[in-house]
Amino acid sequence: MNKINQVPALLNRVARQWHDIHPELPVEDAALVGLVIGVGANADTLGLQQLKPFNLCQTEHDVLACARRQGPPFQVKPSLLLEEVRITSGALTTCLNRLIDKALIDRVPSETDMRSRPIRLTGHGLAVIDELTTIRFHRAAQVLNDFSANEKAQLKHLLFKLQQGLSTRVQ
């Protein structure tokens, strides 16, 4: 990824340079998309920094969080994980095996279909995802601390609108 997008001052300078070279092109639109990409990259970096002390990757976190959101007994079927985590079944199997090795989840026996055995959080897994969720949610609040409730609502609306427009163009 282009690191310029992560530094607004550099992005502005590059946009001015492009505008000087090609004033007929929609440089501001491209710069705005670049800014969104940079914000996403910086947010991703922040999230990964929070996962590091827990020795987790983003996909492992997403699996734990999905199981946690189901409520007691904190178990989830692979089909829901595939839908929400958005990875292949092979990648999910690898991820689940890593989480089992870390004693964060275990597999629940299925009486009907051995291929779709649910997973559930262990006591340790529940403690880890609860601690990590608290840290991440408080960090998100810190990042958005300078925004009013109205600005947050506007930002959410605009980002959803942008995401909807992108999703119709992405194959």
C-alpha positions in Angstrom: 0.0 0.0 0.0 1.1 3.6 -0.7 2.3 5.0 2.7 1.6 8.5 1.5 -2.1 7.9 2.2 -1.3 7.5 5.9 0.2 11.0 6.3 -2.3 13.8 5.4 0.3 16.4 4.8 2.1 14.3 2.3 -1.1 13.3 0.6 -2.1 17.0 0.3 1.3 17.8 -1.3 1.1 14.9 -3.7 -2.5 16.0 -4.6 -1.3 19.5 -5.4 1.5 18.1 -7.5 -0.9 15.9 -9.5 -3.3 18.9 -9.9 -0.5 21.0 -11.3 0.5 18.2 -13.8 -3.1 17.1 -14.7 -5.6 19.8 -13.8 -8.2 18.1 -15.9 -8.2 15.0 -13.7 -10.4 14.6 -10.6 -7.4 14.8 -8.3 -9.4 15.8 -5.2 -11.6 12.8 -5.5 -8.6 10.5 -5.8 -7.0 12.3 -2.8 -10.1 11.8 -0.8 -10.2 8.1 -1.6 -6.5 8.0 -0.7 -7.2 9.6 2.6 -9.9 7.0 3.4 -7.4 4.3 2.6 -4.8 5.9 4.8 -7.3 6.2 7.7 -8.2 2.5 7.3 -4.5 1.6 7.3 -3.8 3.6 10.4 -6.8 2.1 12.2 -5.7 -1.4 11.1 -2.2 -0.7 12.5 -3.7 0.5 15.8 -5.9 -2.6 16.0 -3.0 -4.9 15.3 -0.9 -3.2 18.0 -3.6 -4.0 20.5 -3.7 -7.7 19.4 0.1 -8.2 19.7 0.3 -8.5 23.6 -2.4 -11.2 23.3 -0.5 -13.1 20.6 -3.5 -12.9 18.3 -4.0 -12.0 14.7 -7.0 -10.2 13.4 -8.8 -13.3 12.1 -8.3 -15.1 15.5 -9.7 -12.0 17.2 -12.7 -12.0 14.9 -13.5 -15.7 15.6 -13.3 -15.1 19.4 -15.4 -12.0 19.1 -18.1 -13.8 17.0 -18.3 -16.6 19.6 -18.5 -14.0 22.4 -21.3 -12.1 20.8 -23.5 -15.2 20.7 -23.9 -15.1 24.5 -23.7 -18.2 26.8 -22.5 -20.9 26.1 -20.4 -18.7 23.7 -20.4 -21.2 20.9 -20.7 -20.7 17.1 -21.1 -22.8 14.1 -18.5 -22.7 11.3 -21.1 -21.5 8.8 -21.6 -18.3 10.8 -17.8 -17.8 11.2 -17.4 -18.2 7.5 -20.1 -15.6 6.9 -18.8 -13.0 9.4 -15.0 -13.6 9.3 -15.0 -13.7 5.5 -12.2 -16.3 5.0 -12.1 -19.6 3.2 -13.0 -22.8 5.0 -9.4 -23.9 4.8 -8.2 -20.7 6.4 -10.9 -21.0 9.1 -9.8 -24.6 9.9 -6.2 -23.4 10.3 -7.3 -20.5 12.5 -9.5 -22.7 14.7 -6.6 -25.1 15.2 -4.4 -22.2 16.3 -7.0 -21.1 18.8 -7.4 -24.6 20.1 -3.6 -24.9 20.5 -3.8 -21.6 22.5 -6.6 -23.1 24.7 -8.9 -20.2 23.7 -11.6 -22.4 22.1 -12.6 -26.0 21.9 -14.8 -28.0 19.5 -18.3 -29.0 20.6 -19.3 -32.6 19.6 -22.0 -32.6 17.0 -24.5 -35.5 17.0 -25.6 -34.8 13.4 -22.7 -33.6 11.3 -19.0 -34.0 12.2 -18.1 -31.5 9.5 -19.9 -28.6 11.1 -18.9 -29.0 14.7 -19.5 -25.7 16.6 -16.6 -24.2 18.5 -17.0 -22.5 21.9 -14.9 -20.3 24.0 -13.0 -21.8 26.9 -12.9 -19.9 30.2 -9.5 -18.6 29.2 -10.8 -17.6 25.8 -13.7 -15.7 27.3 -11.4 -13.8 29.7 -9.1 -12.9 26.8 -11.8 -11.6 24.4 -13.5 -9.7 27.2 -10.2 -8.0 28.2 -9.3 -7.3 24.6 -12.8 -6.0 23.7 -12.6 -3.5 26.7 -9.2 -2.3 25.5 -10.3 -1.9 21.9 -13.6 -0.2 22.6 -12.0 2.3 25.0 -9.3 3.0 22.4 -11.9 3.6 19.7 -13.6 6.1 22.1 -10.2 7.9 22.6 -9.7 8.1 18.8 -13.1 9.7 18.3 -13.0 11.8 21.5 -12.7 15.1 19.5 -15.9 14.4 17.6 -19.3 15.4 18.7 -22.2 12.9 18.7 -23.5 14.7 15.6 -20.1 14.5 13.8 -19.9 10.8 14.7 -23.3 10.2 13.2 -22.5 12.2 10.1 -19.2 10.3 9.7 -20.9 7.0 10.1 -23.5 7.9 7.5 -20.9 9.1 5.0 -18.7 6.1 5.4 -21.7 3.7 5.0 -22.6 5.6 1.8 -19.0 5.3 0.6 -18.9 1.7 1.4 -22.1 1.0 -0.4 -20.8 2.8 -3.5 -17.6 0.8 -3.4 -19.3 -2.5 -2.8 -21.3 -2.1 -6.1 -18.0 -1.6 -8.0 -15.9 -4.3 -6.4 -16.0 -7.7 -8.1 
